[in-house]
Amino acid sequence: MSVSAEIRIPLDPESQQVREVRPKCCTTCRIAAALVLLVLVAAGAGVYFFFVHGVTCSIDDCEEIALPNQGWNCADARCNRCSGNLTAAVDSRGGYCGLQCDVPHCTTHVVAARGAKTCSSWRQPCPRCEEGWEFELNPKTLEPTGNCSFTCTTEQRQAGCAPRTCHPKGCHACVPGFTSSDSGCSKASAATSMSFFMYRAQSDTSYPPENCDLASAAGVMWYLHNEVVKLCPRHYNISRVIRYNVTVFNPPSVYAMRQGQFGPFVAFDYGQCTVPNCPHLWEQYGYAVGCQKQDVTRWKYEDSFWYSLPGKCPSQKWSNKSSECAAQELGGNCSQPNGTQTCTWHAEQVGEVLVNDLSGISDLAAFCAAGNVEYDENTDKGRGCSFWDDKFNASRNKERVLALERHFAQRYGVSAMPEPLCDGF
């Protein structure tokens, strides 16, 4: 109802006299109007103060504070110059001034945690290590500790030192096939038993690793990168990486040929050895586990190895294997490898990681339907996925291998074991 409206009310029904009554503005309306006016005045004053005087923020021990991009939230404030020997830094709470700390073999100083009085407490991680040093990893989680550790040299690796165990004068651990000594590692002088992890990229279909080719951690990532993720859906419908704990003990004839622990690598297709001289190899070396190095110079995946595990009836495909063939061609799979012709390896499945988890994909079907692909060879990067970008970058490939191992460590609580050298043939 408008306040200017008039209401005519009879005074006396008989006299028909009327009087004009104008409605009065209610007290509540006047109060509300006053409050609105006060809010507008306060807001105007605040805007004026902001543009004229700016926002006043404080950071302990900071002599010069800046708000990026003319911001107004003090949580975004950063310190440009700290007092004394303190250094400006940023944490989850914003900018602060902290102690400057030295990390051995780090290319720059790092800053202690907010409020820390010494560098022995938590500090920021080293952003970059010196040449010849790398980020130290927690042996259980494989997460960076913030420190730097010595990078094993090529000579140390060839001498049997396990990765991330080296120091300038030697190493603390050796790869399978070597034993620790005062001078570092010593190569075994005969065929010996070795236990380590092997990996296989596989679809949702489950089958044993017998008469199959497996790989090192870098080897399976090489295979995924070059053969699998460039198609959407993936080649062979690969969905996971399976880890096996494998014990290998090849016959003495293998070591006698080239003083190495591995025999010749053979390719298996659908459970059948496709190398022309397979029967000759089994006769000469037994059903030896083979190993093959991949071209690191071209593909940039260091320690990329493939392994072959000969099982029963390797001369036939899975669909053609018979009991008679299995009785004649015994293979090397056994419960406790002992280095004889027909007892060379044993494998136990100890976990799996989904390729989707590596790539950061929740629904592969929807991902492909949207025109995406994990890796495009023409552009050297993915569409809708960045995990596989830059295939020929050795550092990024090393991080991809570490990402796989970290997934296993986080999921199963068991970190990677040292892998043996792919020696011999």
C-alpha positions as CSV (number, residue, x, y, z in Angstrom):
1,M,0.0,0.0,0.0
2,S,1.4,3.4,-1.0
3,V,1.8,5.9,1.9
4,S,0.1,8.6,-0.2
5,A,-3.1,6.7,-0.5
6,E,-6.2,8.0,1.3
7,I,-8.8,6.1,3.2
8,R,-12.3,7.6,3.8
9,I,-14.0,6.3,7.0
10,P,-17.5,7.3,8.0
11,L,-17.8,9.1,11.4
12,D,-21.4,8.5,11.9
13,P,-23.5,6.2,9.7
14,E,-26.5,8.5,10.1
15,S,-24.8,11.8,9.4
16,Q,-22.7,10.3,6.6
17,Q,-19.9,12.7,7.6
18,V,-16.5,11.5,6.9
19,R,-12.9,12.3,7.9
20,E,-9.7,11.7,6.0
21,V,-7.2,9.5,7.7
22,R,-3.5,9.3,6.4
23,P,-1.6,6.2,7.4
24,K,1.5,6.8,9.6
25,C,4.9,5.4,8.7
26,C,5.7,2.6,11.1
27,T,8.6,2.7,13.5
28,T,10.1,-0.5,12.1
29,C,10.3,1.0,8.6
30,R,12.1,4.0,9.9
31,I,14.6,1.9,11.8
32,A,15.3,-0.3,8.7
33,A,15.8,2.7,6.5
34,A,18.3,4.2,9.0
35,L,20.3,0.9,9.1
36,V,20.5,0.7,5.4
37,L,21.8,4.3,5.3
38,L,24.4,3.5,8.0
39,V,25.6,0.5,6.0
40,L,26.0,2.5,2.8
41,V,27.9,5.2,4.7
42,A,30.2,2.7,6.3
43,A,30.8,0.9,3.0
44,G,31.6,4.2,1.3
45,A,34.0,5.1,4.1
46,G,35.7,1.8,3.8
47,V,36.2,2.1,0.0
48,Y,37.5,5.6,0.5
49,F,39.9,4.4,3.2
50,F,41.1,1.5,1.1
51,F,41.9,3.6,-1.9
52,V,43.4,6.5,0.0
53,H,45.2,4.7,2.8
54,G,45.5,1.0,1.6
55,V,45.4,-2.2,3.7
56,T,47.8,-2.5,6.7
57,C,49.2,-6.0,7.2
58,S,51.9,-7.2,9.5
59,I,54.5,-9.9,9.3
60,D,56.8,-10.5,12.3
61,D,60.4,-9.3,11.6
62,C,59.5,-8.0,8.2
63,E,60.7,-4.6,7.1
64,E,58.9,-4.4,3.8
65,I,55.5,-6.0,3.1
66,A,53.8,-6.3,-0.3
67,L,50.4,-7.4,-1.4
68,P,50.4,-8.9,-4.9
69,N,48.3,-7.4,-7.6
70,Q,46.9,-4.7,-5.4
71,G,45.2,-7.3,-3.2
72,W,43.4,-6.5,0.0
73,N,43.6,-9.9,1.9
74,C,46.5,-10.0,4.3
75,A,46.7,-13.7,3.9
76,D,48.2,-13.0,0.5
77,A,50.8,-10.6,2.0
78,R,54.5,-11.4,1.3
79,C,57.6,-10.0,2.9
80,N,60.1,-8.4,0.5
81,R,62.8,-7.8,3.1
82,C,63.3,-9.4,6.6
83,S,65.3,-7.9,9.5
84,G,68.6,-9.3,10.7
85,N,69.7,-12.6,9.2
86,L,66.2,-13.8,8.6
87,T,65.0,-14.8,5.1
88,A,61.5,-14.3,3.5
89,A,59.6,-17.5,2.9
90,V,56.0,-18.7,2.3
91,D,54.1,-21.6,3.9
92,S,50.5,-22.7,4.1
93,R,49.7,-19.7,6.4
94,G,51.2,-17.1,4.1
95,G,54.4,-15.1,4.2
96,Y,56.9,-15.1,7.1
97,C,60.5,-14.5,8.0
98,G,62.5,-17.5,9.1
99,L,66.1,-18.7,9.8
100,Q,68.3,-19.2,6.8
101,C,69.6,-22.8,6.8
102,D,72.3,-24.6,4.9
103,V,71.6,-28.0,3.4
104,P,74.7,-29.9,2.4
105,H,75.1,-30.0,-1.4
106,C,72.0,-27.9,-2.0
107,T,72.5,-25.1,-4.6
108,T,70.7,-22.6,-2.4
109,H,69.8,-21.8,1.2
110,V,66.5,-23.0,2.6
111,V,64.4,-21.5,5.4
112,A,63.4,-23.0,8.7
113,A,59.8,-23.4,9.7
114,R,57.8,-20.5,10.9
115,G,58.8,-19.7,14.5
116,A,61.7,-22.2,14.6
117,K,64.7,-21.1,16.6
118,T,67.1,-23.5,15.1
119,C,67.6,-25.3,11.7
120,S,67.5,-28.7,13.4
121,S,63.7,-28.6,13.4
122,W,61.5,-28.8,10.3
123,R,62.6,-26.7,7.4
124,Q,61.7,-26.3,3.8
125,P,63.1,-29.0,1.3
126,C,66.1,-28.3,-0.9
127,P,64.7,-27.1,-4.3
128,R,67.8,-28.3,-6.2
129,C,70.9,-30.3,-5.5
130,E,74.4,-29.8,-6.8
131,E,75.6,-31.6,-9.8
132,G,76.3,-35.2,-8.9
133,W,73.8,-35.2,-6.1
134,E,70.1,-36.0,-6.1
135,F,67.1,-35.7,-3.8
136,E,67.2,-38.1,-1.0
137,L,64.2,-40.4,-0.6
138,N,62.6,-42.0,2.4
139,P,63.4,-45.7,1.9
140,K,59.9,-46.7,2.9
141,T,57.7,-44.2,1.3
142,L,60.1,-43.0,-1.5
143,E,59.0,-39.4,-0.7
144,P,61.7,-36.7,-0.7
145,T,63.2,-36.0,2.7
146,G,64.4,-32.5,1.7
147,N,68.1,-33.4,1.7
148,C,70.5,-34.3,-1.0
149,S,72.2,-37.7,-1.5
150,F,75.1,-38.7,-3.7
151,T,74.2,-40.0,-7.1
152,C,75.9,-43.3,-8.0
153,T,78.4,-42.9,-10.8
154,T,78.3,-45.1,-13.9
155,E,81.4,-46.9,-12.6
156,Q,79.7,-47.5,-9.2
157,R,76.6,-48.9,-10.9
158,Q,78.6,-51.2,-13.1
159,A,80.5,-52.3,-10.0
160,G,77.2,-53.5,-8.5
161,C,76.3,-50.6,-6.2
162,A,72.6,-50.3,-5.6
163,P,71.0,-47.0,-6.6
164,R,70.7,-44.4,-3.9
165,T,73.1,-46.1,-1.6
166,C,76.4,-44.6,-2.9
167,H,78.8,-42.2,-1.4
168,P,81.9,-40.7,-2.9
169,K,84.1,-43.6,-1.8
170,G,81.8,-46.5,-2.3
171,C,78.3,-47.7,-1.4
172,H,76.3,-49.2,1.4
173,A,74.4,-51.9,-0.5
174,C,74.8,-54.0,-3.6
175,V,72.4,-55.3,-6.3
176,P,71.6,-59.0,-6.6
177,G,74.4,-61.0,-8.0
178,F,77.0,-59.0,-6.0
179,T,78.1,-59.1,-2.4
180,S,79.3,-56.3,-0.1
181,S,83.0,-56.0,0.5
182,D,85.3,-53.4,2.1
183,S,85.9,-51.8,-1.3
184,G,82.3,-51.7,-2.3
185,C,80.7,-54.7,-4.1
186,S,82.2,-57.9,-5.5
187,K,80.6,-59.8,-8.4
188,A,79.6,-63.4,-7.6
189,S,82.1,-65.8,-9.0
190,A,79.5,-68.4,-10.0
191,A,75.8,-68.7,-10.7
192,T,73.8,-67.6,-7.7
193,S,70.3,-67.1,-6.4
194,M,68.8,-63.6,-6.8
195,S,65.5,-62.2,-5.6
196,F,64.0,-59.0,-6.9
197,F,60.8,-57.5,-8.4
198,M,59.6,-57.9,-12.0
199,Y,56.7,-56.1,-13.5
200,R,54.1,-56.9,-16.2
201,A,51.6,-54.6,-17.9
202,Q,48.3,-56.6,-18.2
203,S,44.6,-56.3,-18.9
204,D,41.9,-57.2,-16.4
205,T,42.4,-60.9,-17.5
206,S,44.5,-62.8,-15.1
207,Y,47.0,-65.5,-16.0
208,P,50.4,-66.7,-14.6
209,P,53.7,-65.2,-15.7
210,E,54.9,-68.5,-17.1
211,N,56.0,-68.3,-20.7
212,C,55.8,-64.5,-20.6
213,D,58.1,-61.5,-20.9
214,L,58.3,-59.3,-17.8
215,A,60.3,-56.2,-17.1
216,S,62.1,-54.0,-14.6
217,A,60.2,-51.0,-13.3
218,A,61.7,-48.8,-16.0
219,G,61.2,-51.5,-18.6
220,V,57.4,-51.7,-18.0
221,M,57.1,-47.9,-18.1
222,W,59.0,-47.9,-21.4
223,Y,56.6,-50.4,-22.7
224,L,53.5,-48.5,-21.6
225,H,54.9,-45.2,-23.0
226,N,55.9,-46.7,-26.4
227,E,53.2,-49.3,-27.0
228,V,50.1,-48.8,-24.8
229,V,49.1,-45.2,-23.8
230,K,49.4,-43.8,-27.3
231,L,46.0,-45.5,-28.1
232,C,42.7,-44.8,-26.5
233,P,41.4,-47.3,-25.4
234,R,44.8,-48.6,-24.6
235,H,46.7,-51.3,-26.6
236,Y,45.6,-54.8,-25.6
237,N,43.2,-53.1,-23.1
238,I,46.1,-52.8,-20.6
239,S,44.7,-51.6,-17.3
240,R,47.3,-52.4,-14.6
241,V,50.9,-53.0,-13.7
242,I,51.4,-56.2,-11.8
243,R,54.4,-56.7,-9.5
244,Y,56.0,-60.1,-8.9
245,N,58.6,-61.1,-6.3
246,V,60.8,-63.3,-8.4
247,T,63.7,-65.6,-7.4
248,V,66.1,-66.5,-10.2
249,F,68.8,-69.1,-10.1
250,N,70.2,-70.0,-13.5
251,P,72.3,-73.1,-14.4
252,P,76.1,-72.9,-14.2
253,S,76.3,-73.2,-18.0
254,V,74.8,-69.7,-18.2
255,Y,77.5,-68.1,-16.0
256,A,80.3,-70.1,-17.7
257,M,79.5,-68.6,-21.1
258,R,79.9,-64.9,-20.2
259,Q,80.3,-64.7,-16.4
260,G,76.8,-63.3,-16.0
261,Q,73.7,-64.3,-14.1
262,F,71.2,-64.1,-17.0
263,G,70.7,-66.2,-20.1
264,P,69.6,-65.2,-23.6
265,F,66.3,-63.2,-23.7
266,V,63.6,-64.8,-25.8
267,A,60.3,-63.3,-26.9
268,F,57.0,-65.0,-26.0
269,D,53.8,-64.4,-27.9
270,Y,50.7,-66.0,-26.4
271,G,52.8,-68.3,-24.4
272,Q,55.0,-69.5,-27.3
273,C,58.7,-68.8,-27.7
274,T,59.0,-67.1,-31.1
275,V,62.9,-67.1,-31.3
276,P,63.9,-69.6,-34.0
277,N,66.6,-71.4,-31.9
278,C,64.6,-71.8,-28.7
279,P,65.0,-75.6,-28.5
280,H,68.7,-75.2,-28.9
281,L,68.8,-72.6,-26.1
282,W,66.9,-74.9,-23.7
283,E,69.3,-77.8,-24.5
284,Q,72.4,-75.7,-24.0
285,Y,71.5,-73.5,-21.0
286,G,68.4,-75.2,-19.6
287,Y,65.3,-73.1,-19.2
288,A,67.2,-70.1,-18.1
289,V,65.7,-66.7,-17.3
290,G,66.8,-64.3,-20.0
291,C,67.4,-60.5,-19.8
292,Q,67.6,-57.8,-22.5
293,K,68.6,-54.2,-22.2
294,Q,66.5,-51.5,-23.9
295,D,68.2,-48.7,-25.8
296,V,68.7,-46.0,-23.2
297,T,70.3,-43.6,-25.6
298,R,67.2,-43.4,-27.8
299,W,64.4,-44.0,-25.3
300,K,65.8,-42.4,-22.1
301,Y,64.6,-44.9,-19.7
302,E,67.6,-45.8,-17.5
303,D,67.7,-49.4,-16.2
304,S,65.1,-50.5,-18.7
305,F,65.3,-54.4,-18.9
306,W,63.0,-57.1,-20.2
307,Y,63.0,-60.6,-18.7
308,S,61.8,-63.9,-20.2
309,L,60.4,-66.7,-18.0
310,P,60.3,-70.1,-19.8
311,G,57.7,-72.4,-18.4
312,K,56.1,-75.7,-19.5
313,C,55.7,-76.4,-23.2
314,P,57.2,-73.1,-24.5
315,S,57.1,-74.4,-28.1
316,Q,53.3,-74.0,-28.3
317,K,50.8,-71.2,-27.8
318,W,48.5,-71.4,-24.7
319,S,45.6,-72.7,-26.8
320,N,47.8,-75.6,-28.1
321,K,49.6,-76.7,-25.0
322,S,49.0,-80.3,-24.2
323,S,49.9,-82.5,-21.2
324,E,52.2,-84.5,-23.5
325,C,54.1,-81.4,-24.4
326,A,54.2,-80.2,-20.8
327,A,55.7,-83.6,-19.8
328,Q,58.4,-83.3,-22.5
329,E,59.2,-79.5,-22.2
330,L,59.4,-79.0,-18.4
331,G,60.3,-75.3,-18.3
332,G,62.1,-73.6,-15.4
333,N,59.2,-72.8,-13.0
334,C,59.6,-74.4,-9.6
335,S,58.9,-73.7,-5.9
336,Q,62.6,-73.4,-4.9
337,P,65.0,-72.6,-7.7
338,N,68.3,-74.5,-7.4
339,G,70.1,-73.8,-10.6
340,T,69.3,-77.0,-12.4
341,Q,68.2,-77.2,-16.0
342,T,64.5,-77.3,-15.1
343,C,64.3,-75.3,-11.8
344,T,65.5,-71.8,-12.5
345,W,62.8,-69.4,-11.3
346,H,59.8,-68.8,-9.1
347,A,57.4,-65.8,-9.1
348,E,54.8,-64.7,-6.6
349,Q,52.3,-61.8,-7.4
350,V,52.7,-59.1,-4.7
351,G,50.5,-56.3,-5.9
352,E,49.3,-54.1,-8.7
353,V,48.9,-50.5,-9.7
354,L,46.2,-49.2,-12.1
355,V,47.4,-47.3,-15.1
356,N,44.5,-44.9,-14.5
357,D,46.1,-44.0,-11.1
358,L,49.4,-43.2,-12.8
359,S,47.7,-41.1,-15.5
360,G,45.3,-39.4,-13.1
361,I,42.2,-40.8,-15.0
362,S,39.0,-41.8,-13.2
363,D,37.0,-43.1,-16.1
364,L,39.0,-44.2,-19.2
365,A,35.9,-44.8,-21.4
366,A,34.7,-41.2,-20.8
367,F,38.2,-39.9,-21.2
368,C,38.5,-41.6,-24.6
369,A,35.0,-40.6,-25.7
370,A,35.9,-37.0,-25.1
371,G,38.7,-37.2,-27.7
372,N,41.5,-37.5,-25.2
373,V,44.6,-39.7,-25.3
374,E,47.3,-40.2,-22.6
375,Y,50.1,-39.6,-25.1
376,D,50.2,-38.4,-28.7
377,E,53.4,-39.2,-30.6
378,N,52.8,-36.3,-32.9
379,T,52.8,-33.7,-30.2
380,D,54.9,-35.5,-27.6
381,K,52.2,-34.8,-25.0
382,G,48.7,-36.0,-24.0
383,R,45.3,-34.6,-24.5
384,G,43.5,-34.3,-21.2
385,C,46.5,-35.9,-19.5
386,S,50.0,-34.6,-18.8
387,F,51.7,-37.5,-17.0
388,W,53.3,-38.9,-20.2
389,D,54.4,-35.6,-21.7
390,D,58.0,-35.2,-23.0
391,K,58.9,-38.8,-23.6
392,F,62.5,-38.2,-24.5
393,N,63.3,-36.4,-21.3
394,A,65.4,-38.7,-19.1
395,S,64.7,-36.7,-15.9
396,R,60.9,-36.9,-16.4
397,N,61.1,-40.6,-17.3
398,K,63.0,-41.2,-14.0
399,E,60.2,-39.4,-12.2
400,R,57.6,-41.6,-13.9
401,V,59.4,-44.7,-12.8
402,L,59.6,-43.4,-9.3
403,A,55.8,-42.6,-9.4
404,L,55.1,-46.2,-10.2
405,E,57.3,-47.4,-7.3
406,R,55.8,-44.8,-5.0
407,H,52.3,-46.1,-5.8
408,F,53.3,-49.6,-4.8
409,A,55.1,-48.3,-1.6
410,Q,52.0,-46.3,-0.6
411,R,49.6,-49.1,-1.3
412,Y,51.4,-52.1,0.1
413,G,54.0,-50.6,2.4
414,V,56.9,-52.2,0.6
415,S,59.3,-50.1,-1.4
416,A,61.4,-51.2,-4.4
417,M,64.2,-53.7,-4.1
418,P,67.5,-53.3,-6.0
419,E,67.4,-54.8,-9.4
420,P,70.3,-56.9,-10.7
421,L,72.5,-55.9,-13.6
422,C,71.3,-57.2,-16.9
423,D,74.6,-58.9,-17.6
424,G,75.7,-61.9,-19.7
425,F,74.1,-62.2,-23.1
